[in-house]
Amino acid sequence: MEKIWLKSYPPGVPETIDLAAAPSLAAVFEAACARYAAQDAYLSMGATLSFRQLDQRSREFAGWLQSIGLKKGDRVALMMPNLLQYPVALFGTLRAGCVVVNCNPLYTPRELEYQLQDSGAKAIVIVENFAHTLEQVVARTAVRHVIVTPMGEMLGVLKGTLVNFVVRRIKKLVPPWRIPGAINLYQALVAGQAHGFSAPPLDHDDLAFLQYTGGTTGVAKGAMLSHGNVCANLIQAHAWIKQAIRPGQEVVLTALPLYHIFALTANCLTFLMAGARNLLIANPRDIPNLVKEWRKHPVSVVTGVNTLFNALLNNQEFARLDFSTLRVTLGGGMAVQKAVAERWQQTTGNTLHQAYGLTETAPAATINPLDLREFNGSIGLPIAATEVSIRGDDGAELAVGETGEICIRGPQVMRGYWQRPEETAQVMMPDGFLRTGDVGYLDARGFVFLVDRKKDMILVSGFNVYPNEVEDVVMEHPGVLEVAAVGVPDERSGEAVKLFVVRRDPELTEQALIEHCRGLLTAYKVPKRVEFRAVLPKTNVGKVLRRALKQGDA
């Protein structure tokens, strides 16, 4: 396979990487803390945490883990939104040689119980708001050590007390939970400081994360990401962005949750290497507050998904922000719609660069050159030491321009799914390529174009219809705020395209929208039905849940 994308690489981006530059995530972290010790690492609700403070607090947390008998390879669950407590627990866990198991704070008791049981986590750090969920299931898991941290625990005495009072009053958290033996984070740090910390030997083969994902098929599975997998992705991503950023000077808006692989690797880890300040947003759905935080700080880098960018663009105050410091906008997690990307550039003067990856690739696999002047619709070029192959259903490689399944090979590809060899075998090909479950193609310059998820494809009279294409066309209508396209049963054509639409213009009609599509789509792609909704169901990261709409669960 010829690596045709190399000729399109930006200046300074290497073909391969030297993994020796990052022996482990703990080593990367400690080097950044030493280099940028006096600078702020995280900002949250008006409070800051410097690199020096983060180094000390994470060391204390690692000491606490060792004090309770946890050893290298033991799993530690983290269940928090974007708070200062998260990086302290994250880096403390990694420094102790334990494995991070990220949990969505919005999990139901059933979902949390499954993930804790499957991972075998022995300890958990959970924000107080959601401790009642843990209370219902903890006795049926291997968890024996619980830290319940109030929202404001690291905001200082006055602000922390106020935040805790307000949150507890709104959430009716008195009494919030009853978990025998649970302590708060402060108590753990004090205990860890008294015990001391002894750094275990770590290398690329050691496991760093069990990052749970629906994967390409089936139920949630823990993608095994080693220190080597994630270190490789940090080096790859840093090599790609280093020409566009200034070490120690960037302010990164982190609205996507850090427990999600996109923000975890991009914001939390890659920009750690660059000494950036992470502006943490605890609730990304609160767009007015997000805009207020942006106004207070000179944001220079923002990462997000299409729905976040769209929501910001539809906030009147956002357009009034000063974008003179904004240098890099990265979109991923789902397809970025052309209409949203164009509006972003018109509003901010900054190009929205699309990237692509999966939990199984730690996650970055392709990124667009950051010197592009406009949105090009592609998901970028394969990053250093990464190969992309477009395969047919039989596993054979397809020619340039042909559409098939995107397959990826590189040092960032996971070790497999935790305790699921059969599931691993379904996605890992004999030659080391990972089946992504995404459909796309390569152009002659090596740019990768995402068409859609295999499982979301709609079959109309034997013709493939990809929801992304239909949604892009619908979003060009000025009366549309959000849209999702799904396939529904049809007696004549097998399946037909149905739209779920959130209106910007309350006068928009079904017929007007269908006529709009008729002018831009081949007949079999034109939606047959339109259902207007007040909102569309989304994941915690902001991906629209097409499956829930199709099954009538939302």
C-alpha positions as CSV (number, residue, x, y, z in Angstrom):
1,M,0.0,0.0,0.0
2,E,1.5,3.3,-1.1
3,K,1.3,6.0,1.6
4,I,0.0,8.6,-0.8
5,W,-0.9,11.0,2.1
6,L,2.8,11.7,2.9
7,K,3.1,14.1,-0.1
8,S,0.3,16.3,1.5
9,Y,1.9,16.5,4.9
10,P,2.4,20.0,6.4
11,P,6.1,21.1,6.7
12,G,7.8,19.7,9.8
13,V,5.5,16.7,10.3
14,P,7.5,13.5,10.4
15,E,6.6,10.3,8.6
16,T,7.2,8.3,11.8
17,I,7.7,8.9,15.5
18,D,10.2,8.1,18.2
19,L,8.4,6.5,21.1
20,A,11.5,6.6,23.3
21,A,10.7,10.3,23.8
22,A,7.8,9.3,26.1
23,P,8.7,6.3,28.3
24,S,5.3,6.4,30.1
25,L,2.5,8.8,30.7
26,A,3.9,9.4,34.2
27,A,7.2,10.5,32.7
28,V,5.4,12.8,30.2
29,F,3.4,14.3,33.1
30,E,6.4,14.8,35.4
31,A,8.4,16.5,32.6
32,A,5.6,18.9,31.9
33,C,5.2,19.8,35.6
34,A,8.9,20.5,35.9
35,R,9.1,22.6,32.8
36,Y,6.0,24.7,33.5
37,A,5.9,24.5,37.3
38,A,5.0,28.2,37.9
39,Q,2.2,28.3,35.3
40,D,-1.5,27.5,35.6
41,A,-2.5,24.1,34.4
42,Y,-6.2,24.2,35.0
43,L,-8.8,26.9,35.6
44,S,-12.3,26.1,37.0
45,M,-15.0,28.3,38.4
46,G,-12.5,31.1,39.1
47,A,-10.0,28.8,40.8
48,T,-6.6,27.7,39.4
49,L,-4.3,24.8,39.8
50,S,-0.7,25.3,38.8
51,F,1.5,22.6,37.4
52,R,3.5,22.6,40.6
53,Q,0.3,22.2,42.7
54,L,-0.9,19.5,40.3
55,D,2.4,17.6,40.7
56,Q,2.1,17.7,44.5
57,R,-1.6,16.8,44.7
58,S,-1.3,13.9,42.2
59,R,1.7,12.6,44.1
60,E,-0.4,12.7,47.3
61,F,-3.2,10.9,45.6
62,A,-0.8,8.2,44.3
63,G,0.5,7.9,47.9
64,W,-3.1,7.3,49.1
65,L,-3.7,4.6,46.5
66,Q,-0.5,2.8,47.7
67,S,-1.5,3.4,51.4
68,I,-4.8,1.4,50.9
69,G,-2.8,-1.5,49.3
70,L,-3.5,-0.8,45.6
71,K,-0.7,-2.0,43.3
72,K,0.4,-1.6,39.7
73,G,-2.3,-2.8,37.4
74,D,-5.2,-2.4,39.8
75,R,-8.2,-0.5,38.4
76,V,-9.4,2.9,39.8
77,A,-12.7,4.3,38.5
78,L,-13.2,8.1,38.1
79,M,-16.7,9.5,37.8
80,M,-16.6,13.2,37.6
81,P,-17.4,16.1,35.2
82,N,-14.7,18.6,34.3
83,L,-13.5,19.7,37.8
84,L,-10.1,20.3,39.3
85,Q,-10.4,17.0,41.2
86,Y,-10.3,15.1,37.9
87,P,-6.7,15.8,36.8
88,V,-5.5,15.3,40.4
89,A,-7.1,11.8,40.5
90,L,-6.2,11.0,36.9
91,F,-2.5,11.7,37.1
92,G,-2.2,10.3,40.6
93,T,-3.7,7.0,39.4
94,L,-1.3,6.9,36.4
95,R,1.7,7.7,38.6
96,A,0.8,4.9,40.9
97,G,0.8,2.5,38.0
98,C,-2.9,1.8,38.4
99,V,-5.4,1.7,35.5
100,V,-7.9,4.5,35.0
101,V,-11.5,3.5,34.3
102,N,-13.4,6.5,33.2
103,C,-17.2,6.5,34.1
104,N,-19.8,8.9,32.8
105,P,-21.4,10.7,35.8
106,L,-24.8,10.3,34.2
107,Y,-24.7,6.6,34.2
108,T,-27.7,4.8,35.6
109,P,-27.1,2.4,38.5
110,R,-27.3,-0.5,36.0
111,E,-24.7,1.0,33.7
112,L,-22.4,1.8,36.5
113,E,-22.7,-1.6,38.1
114,Y,-21.9,-3.3,34.8
115,Q,-18.7,-1.2,34.2
116,L,-17.4,-1.5,37.8
117,Q,-18.0,-5.3,37.7
118,D,-16.5,-5.7,34.2
119,S,-13.4,-3.7,35.0
120,G,-12.9,-5.1,38.5
121,A,-12.2,-1.6,39.9
122,K,-11.1,-1.6,43.5
123,A,-11.5,2.1,44.2
124,I,-13.6,5.0,42.9
125,V,-13.5,8.8,43.0
126,I,-17.0,10.1,42.4
127,V,-18.5,13.6,42.6
128,E,-21.0,14.0,45.4
129,N,-23.9,14.8,43.1
130,F,-23.9,11.2,41.8
131,A,-22.9,9.3,44.9
132,H,-26.5,8.1,45.3
133,T,-26.0,6.1,42.1
134,L,-23.0,4.4,43.5
135,E,-24.7,3.7,46.8
136,Q,-27.2,1.5,45.0
137,V,-24.6,-0.8,43.5
138,V,-21.3,-0.6,45.3
139,A,-22.0,-3.7,47.4
140,R,-22.2,-5.9,44.3
141,T,-18.8,-4.7,42.9
142,A,-15.2,-5.2,43.9
143,V,-15.0,-1.5,45.0
144,R,-13.8,-1.3,48.6
145,H,-12.4,2.3,48.7
146,V,-14.7,5.3,47.9
147,I,-13.8,9.0,47.7
148,V,-16.9,11.2,47.4
149,T,-15.8,14.7,46.4
150,P,-18.1,17.7,46.7
151,M,-18.3,19.9,43.6
152,G,-16.4,22.8,45.3
153,E,-13.8,20.8,47.2
154,M,-10.8,22.3,45.3
155,L,-12.1,25.8,44.8
156,G,-10.9,27.2,48.1
157,V,-12.7,27.6,51.4
158,L,-15.1,30.5,50.7
159,K,-15.9,29.7,47.1
160,G,-16.0,26.0,47.7
161,T,-18.4,26.3,50.6
162,L,-20.7,28.5,48.5
163,V,-20.7,26.2,45.5
164,N,-21.3,23.2,47.7
165,F,-24.2,24.9,49.5
166,V,-25.9,26.0,46.1
167,V,-25.4,22.5,44.5
168,R,-26.7,20.6,47.5
169,R,-29.7,22.9,47.7
170,I,-30.5,22.6,44.0
171,K,-29.9,18.9,43.8
172,K,-31.4,18.2,47.2
173,L,-28.4,16.3,48.4
174,V,-29.0,16.3,52.1
175,P,-28.5,13.6,53.2
176,P,-26.8,12.9,49.8
177,W,-25.6,9.3,50.3
178,R,-24.7,6.6,52.8
179,I,-21.6,4.7,51.8
180,P,-19.8,3.2,54.8
181,G,-16.1,4.2,54.9
182,A,-16.3,6.8,52.2
183,I,-14.0,9.8,52.6
184,N,-13.5,13.1,50.7
185,L,-10.6,13.9,48.5
186,Y,-8.9,16.2,51.0
187,Q,-8.8,13.3,53.5
188,A,-7.2,11.1,50.9
189,L,-4.6,13.6,50.0
190,V,-3.7,14.1,53.7
191,A,-3.4,10.4,54.1
192,G,-1.3,10.1,50.9
193,Q,1.1,12.8,52.0
194,A,1.6,11.0,55.4
195,H,2.2,7.7,53.7
196,G,4.5,8.9,50.9
197,F,4.8,7.8,47.3
198,S,7.1,5.3,45.7
199,A,7.1,5.5,41.9
200,P,6.7,2.0,40.3
201,P,8.6,1.2,37.1
202,L,6.4,1.8,34.0
203,D,6.9,1.2,30.4
204,H,4.9,1.1,27.1
205,D,3.5,-2.3,27.7
206,D,1.8,-1.4,31.0
207,L,-2.0,-0.7,30.9
208,A,-3.0,2.9,31.4
209,F,-6.8,3.0,30.6
210,L,-9.8,0.8,30.3
211,Q,-11.8,3.2,28.2
212,Y,-15.3,1.9,27.7
213,T,-17.0,2.2,24.4
214,G,-19.8,0.6,22.4
215,G,-17.1,-0.1,19.9
216,T,-18.0,-1.1,16.4
217,T,-20.4,-3.8,17.6
218,G,-22.2,-5.0,20.7
219,V,-22.3,-3.9,24.3
220,A,-19.9,-1.5,26.1
221,K,-16.4,-2.9,26.2
222,G,-13.2,-1.7,27.8
223,A,-10.7,-0.7,25.2
224,M,-7.2,-1.6,26.6
225,L,-5.0,1.4,26.0
226,S,-1.5,1.0,27.2
227,H,1.0,3.7,28.2
228,G,2.6,3.0,24.8
229,N,-0.7,3.5,22.9
230,V,-1.5,6.8,24.5
231,C,2.1,8.1,24.5
232,A,2.3,7.3,20.8
233,N,-0.9,9.4,20.2
234,L,0.5,12.3,22.2
235,I,3.7,12.4,20.1
236,Q,1.7,12.0,16.9
237,A,-0.8,14.8,17.8
238,H,1.9,17.1,19.1
239,A,3.9,16.7,16.0
240,W,0.9,17.7,14.0
241,I,0.0,20.8,16.0
242,K,3.3,22.1,17.2
243,Q,3.8,24.5,14.3
244,A,0.5,26.2,15.2
245,I,0.8,26.6,19.0
246,R,3.1,28.4,21.4
247,P,4.5,26.4,24.3
248,G,3.3,27.6,27.7
249,Q,1.0,30.3,26.2
250,E,-2.2,28.6,24.9
251,V,-5.5,28.6,26.7
252,V,-7.6,25.6,25.7
253,L,-11.4,25.6,26.2
254,T,-12.3,22.2,27.5
255,A,-16.0,21.8,27.3
256,L,-16.1,18.2,26.2
257,P,-15.9,15.9,29.3
258,L,-12.4,14.8,30.2
259,Y,-13.7,11.2,30.8
260,H,-14.3,11.0,27.0
261,I,-11.3,9.9,24.9
262,F,-11.4,13.0,22.7
263,A,-10.9,15.6,25.4
264,L,-8.8,13.2,27.5
265,T,-6.1,12.8,24.9
266,A,-6.4,16.1,23.1
267,N,-7.0,18.6,25.8
268,C,-5.8,16.9,29.0
269,L,-2.7,15.1,27.7
270,T,-1.5,16.6,24.4
271,F,-1.8,20.2,25.6
272,L,-0.3,19.2,28.9
273,M,2.9,18.5,26.9
274,A,2.6,22.1,25.5
275,G,2.2,23.7,28.9
276,A,-1.3,25.0,28.0
277,R,-3.9,26.2,30.5
278,N,-7.1,24.1,30.4
279,L,-10.3,26.1,31.0
280,L,-12.6,23.5,32.4
281,I,-16.3,23.7,31.7
282,A,-18.3,21.5,34.1
283,N,-21.6,21.7,32.2
284,P,-21.1,22.1,28.4
285,R,-24.9,22.2,27.9
286,D,-25.0,25.6,29.8
287,I,-24.0,27.6,26.7
288,P,-24.6,31.0,28.3
289,N,-22.2,30.2,31.1
290,L,-19.7,28.7,28.7
291,V,-19.7,32.0,26.7
292,K,-19.2,34.0,29.9
293,E,-16.2,31.8,30.8
294,W,-14.8,32.3,27.3
295,R,-15.2,36.1,27.7
296,K,-13.1,36.0,30.9
297,H,-10.2,34.2,29.4
298,P,-8.3,34.7,26.1
299,V,-9.2,31.3,24.5
300,S,-6.7,30.3,21.8
301,V,-7.7,26.7,21.2
302,V,-11.1,25.0,21.2
303,T,-12.0,21.4,20.6
304,G,-15.6,20.2,20.2
305,V,-18.2,18.3,18.3
306,N,-20.6,19.6,15.7
307,T,-23.5,20.1,18.2
308,L,-21.3,22.2,20.5
309,F,-20.2,24.5,17.6
310,N,-23.7,24.7,16.4
311,A,-25.0,25.6,19.9
312,L,-22.4,28.3,20.3
313,L,-23.2,29.8,16.9
314,N,-26.9,30.0,17.9
315,N,-26.1,32.0,21.0
316,Q,-26.3,35.8,20.4
317,E,-23.6,36.6,23.0
318,F,-21.1,34.2,21.4
319,A,-20.9,36.3,18.2
320,R,-20.0,39.3,20.4
321,L,-16.8,37.7,21.8
322,D,-13.3,38.8,20.9
323,F,-11.9,36.1,18.7
324,S,-8.5,37.8,18.1
325,T,-6.7,35.2,20.3
326,L,-8.3,32.1,18.7
327,R,-5.7,30.2,16.8
328,V,-6.9,26.6,16.5
329,T,-10.4,25.0,16.3
330,L,-10.5,21.2,16.2
331,G,-13.7,19.3,15.5
332,G,-14.2,15.5,16.0
333,G,-16.3,12.9,17.7
334,M,-18.8,13.0,14.9
335,A,-19.0,14.5,11.4
336,V,-18.8,18.3,11.3
337,Q,-21.5,19.7,9.0
338,K,-20.4,22.0,6.2
339,A,-23.0,24.6,7.1
340,V,-21.8,24.7,10.7
341,A,-18.1,24.9,9.7
342,E,-18.8,27.8,7.3
343,R,-20.7,29.7,9.9
344,W,-17.9,29.1,12.4
345,Q,-15.4,30.7,10.0
346,Q,-17.7,33.6,9.2
347,T,-18.3,34.3,12.9
348,T,-14.8,33.7,14.4
349,G,-12.5,34.2,11.4
350,N,-11.0,30.8,12.3
351,T,-11.0,27.6,10.2
352,L,-12.7,24.6,11.8
353,H,-10.3,21.7,11.2
354,Q,-11.9,18.3,11.3
355,A,-10.1,15.3,12.9
356,Y,-11.0,11.7,13.3
357,G,-10.4,8.8,15.6
358,L,-12.0,6.2,17.9
359,T,-11.6,5.1,21.5
360,E,-9.8,2.1,20.1
361,T,-7.2,4.4,18.5
362,A,-6.5,6.5,21.6
363,P,-8.2,8.4,19.6
364,A,-6.5,10.4,16.9
365,A,-6.0,8.7,13.5
366,T,-6.4,11.5,11.0
367,I,-6.1,15.3,11.3
368,N,-6.4,18.1,8.7
369,P,-3.4,20.4,8.2
370,L,-3.8,23.4,10.5
371,D,-2.8,25.8,7.7
372,L,-5.9,25.2,5.7
373,R,-7.8,28.4,5.0
374,E,-11.2,26.8,4.8
375,F,-13.2,23.7,5.7
376,N,-12.5,21.0,3.1
377,G,-15.0,18.3,4.2
378,S,-12.4,15.7,4.8
379,I,-11.4,14.2,8.2
380,G,-7.8,14.9,7.4
381,L,-4.6,13.0,6.6
382,P,-3.3,9.9,8.4
383,I,-1.0,11.2,11.2
384,A,2.6,10.1,11.6
385,A,3.2,6.3,11.8
386,T,-0.4,5.7,10.9
387,E,-1.8,3.9,7.9
388,V,-5.3,4.0,6.6
389,S,-6.7,1.3,4.3
390,I,-10.1,1.3,2.7
391,R,-11.4,-2.3,2.7
392,G,-14.3,-4.1,1.1
393,D,-16.6,-6.5,3.0
394,D,-14.2,-9.3,2.0
395,G,-11.2,-7.5,3.6
396,A,-9.6,-6.7,0.3
397,E,-8.1,-3.2,-0.1
398,L,-10.0,-0.9,-2.4
399,A,-8.6,1.6,-4.9
400,V,-8.3,5.4,-4.4
401,G,-11.7,7.0,-4.6
402,E,-13.6,3.8,-3.8
403,T,-15.9,3.7,-0.8
404,G,-15.5,1.0,1.8
405,E,-14.7,0.5,5.5
406,I,-12.0,2.7,7.0
407,C,-9.3,0.5,8.6
408,I,-6.4,1.8,10.7
409,R,-3.0,0.5,11.7
410,G,-0.5,2.3,14.0
411,P,1.1,2.3,17.4
412,Q,-1.9,4.0,18.9
413,V,-4.3,1.1,18.2
414,M,-5.5,-0.6,21.3
415,R,-4.3,-3.9,22.7
416,G,-7.8,-5.3,22.4
417,Y,-11.0,-5.3,24.5
418,W,-10.7,-6.2,28.1
419,Q,-11.4,-9.9,28.7
420,R,-13.2,-10.1,25.3
421,P,-10.9,-12.0,22.9
422,E,-13.9,-12.9,20.6
423,E,-14.9,-9.2,20.3
424,T,-11.3,-8.2,19.7
425,A,-11.0,-10.8,16.9
426,Q,-14.0,-9.3,15.2
427,V,-12.3,-5.9,14.8
428,M,-8.6,-6.7,14.5
429,M,-7.6,-8.0,11.1
430,P,-4.7,-10.5,10.7
431,D,-2.4,-7.8,9.3
432,G,-2.9,-5.5,12.3
433,F,-5.5,-3.2,10.9
434,L,-8.5,-2.2,13.0
435,R,-11.9,-2.3,11.5
436,T,-13.6,1.0,12.5
437,G,-17.1,0.4,11.3
438,D,-17.0,3.7,9.5
439,V,-17.4,4.1,5.7
440,G,-15.2,6.4,3.8
441,Y,-12.7,6.8,1.0
442,L,-9.2,8.2,0.2
443,D,-8.7,10.8,-2.5
444,A,-5.6,11.1,-4.7
445,R,-3.9,13.4,-2.3
446,G,-4.3,11.0,0.6
447,F,-7.1,12.9,2.4
448,V,-9.7,10.7,4.1
449,F,-13.4,11.4,3.7
450,L,-15.9,10.0,6.1
451,V,-19.2,9.0,4.5
452,D,-21.0,7.5,7.5
453,R,-21.3,4.7,10.1
454,K,-21.9,1.3,8.5
455,K,-24.7,0.6,10.9
456,D,-26.5,4.0,10.1
457,M,-26.6,3.4,6.4
458,I,-30.1,3.5,4.9
459,L,-31.0,1.1,2.1
460,V,-33.6,2.6,-0.3
461,S,-34.6,0.3,-3.2
462,G,-31.1,-1.3,-3.1
463,F,-29.3,2.1,-3.1
464,N,-27.1,3.2,-0.2
465,V,-28.2,6.5,1.4
466,Y,-25.8,8.0,4.0
467,P,-27.5,10.1,6.7
468,N,-24.5,12.5,6.9
469,E,-25.1,13.6,3.3
470,V,-28.8,14.2,3.8
471,E,-28.2,16.0,7.1
472,D,-25.7,18.3,5.4
473,V,-28.2,19.3,2.8
474,V,-31.0,19.9,5.3
475,M,-28.7,22.1,7.4
476,E,-28.3,24.4,4.5
477,H,-31.9,25.5,5.0
478,P,-32.0,28.7,7.1
479,G,-35.0,27.5,9.0
480,V,-33.3,24.4,10.5
481,L,-31.5,24.4,13.8
482,E,-30.7,20.7,14.1
483,V,-31.4,17.5,12.1
484,A,-31.1,13.8,12.2
485,A,-31.8,11.4,9.3
486,V,-32.7,7.8,9.9
487,G,-34.1,4.9,7.9
488,V,-37.7,3.7,8.5
489,P,-39.6,0.8,7.0
490,D,-41.3,1.4,3.7
491,E,-43.5,-1.0,1.8
492,R,-42.3,0.1,-1.7
493,S,-38.6,0.8,-1.2
494,G,-37.7,-1.3,1.8
495,E,-36.6,1.7,3.7
496,A,-37.2,5.4,3.4
497,V,-35.4,8.5,4.8
498,K,-37.1,10.2,7.7
499,L,-36.0,13.5,9.2
500,F,-36.2,14.6,12.8
501,V,-35.8,18.4,12.9
502,V,-35.5,21.1,15.4
503,R,-36.8,24.3,13.8
504,R,-35.0,27.7,13.9
505,D,-38.0,29.1,12.0
506,P,-41.2,28.1,13.7
507,E,-43.1,28.5,10.4
508,L,-41.0,25.9,8.6
509,T,-43.2,23.1,7.1
510,E,-42.6,19.5,6.2
511,Q,-43.4,20.2,2.5
512,A,-41.0,23.2,2.3
513,L,-38.1,21.1,3.7
514,I,-38.8,18.2,1.3
515,E,-38.9,20.6,-1.6
516,H,-35.5,22.0,-0.5
517,C,-34.1,18.5,-0.5
518,R,-35.5,17.7,-3.9
519,G,-33.5,20.5,-5.4
520,L,-30.2,19.1,-4.0
521,L,-30.6,15.3,-3.7
522,T,-31.2,12.4,-6.1
523,A,-34.8,11.3,-5.8
524,Y,-34.1,8.1,-3.7
525,K,-32.2,10.2,-1.1
526,V,-35.0,12.7,-0.6
527,P,-36.7,12.3,2.8
528,K,-40.3,11.0,2.7
529,R,-41.3,12.1,6.2
530,V,-40.4,14.9,8.5
531,E,-41.0,15.0,12.3
532,F,-40.4,18.2,14.2
533,R,-39.0,18.0,17.7
534,A,-38.3,20.5,20.4
535,V,-34.9,18.8,21.0
536,L,-33.0,15.8,19.7
537,P,-31.6,13.1,22.0
538,K,-27.8,13.2,22.4
539,T,-25.0,11.4,24.2
540,N,-23.1,13.1,27.0
541,V,-20.6,14.3,24.4
542,G,-23.3,15.7,22.1
543,K,-23.6,13.1,19.4
544,V,-27.2,12.8,18.2
545,L,-28.7,9.4,19.0
546,R,-30.0,8.3,15.6
547,R,-30.6,4.8,16.9
548,A,-32.9,6.0,19.7
549,L,-34.9,8.0,17.2
550,K,-35.1,5.1,14.8
551,Q,-36.3,2.7,17.5
552,G,-38.8,5.2,18.9
553,D,-36.9,5.3,22.3
554,A,-36.7,9.1,22.2
